[in-house]
Amino acid sequence: MTITKDSVIGDILDFDNSTAEYFFEMGMHCLGCPSARGESLEEACMVHGVSVDELVAKLNAHINQ
């Protein structure tokens, strides 16, 4: 899986649930909520004031370990 800013959070978590730590780091603690799981990374980062490019890089590095 390659993660982009348009990737949906639920899809990322379904692929690798250990990525949850990166969402917790950005202050997104509502990962079980249907609206959170349906958001794109870009939407979530905008709401939480986090750089989407940095999060995409972290998630891809984690998944490709």
C-alpha positions, -999 to 999 in steps of 0.1 A, spaced: 0 0 0 12 35 -8 -3 62 13 -12 96 -2 -29 127 11 -61 113 -4 -59 79 14 -88 72 37 -79 67 74 -101 36 77 -83 20 48 -49 27 63 -60 13 97 -75 -18 81 -42 -24 62 -20 -19 93 -36 -11 126 -2 -3 141 -4 30 122 -29 42 149 0 56 169 7 82 143 -30 94 144 -28 95 182 4 116 180 -15 143 160 -43 144 186 -67 123 166 -81 100 193 -115 92 178 -103 65 154 -133 43 160 -158 70 150 -173 64 115 -166 100 104 -130 98 114 -125 65 96 -140 80 64 -118 111 63 -89 115 40 -55 122 56 -56 157 41 -90 164 57 -79 151 91 -46 170 90 -64 202 81 -87 198 112 -58 190 135 -33 215 122 -8 189 111 13 188 80 -2 162 57 31 158 39 49 149 71 22 124 81 22 108 47 60 104 49 58 89 84 31 64 75 48 53 43 81 48 62 63 28 89 44 6 64 75 0 43 97 -12 72 
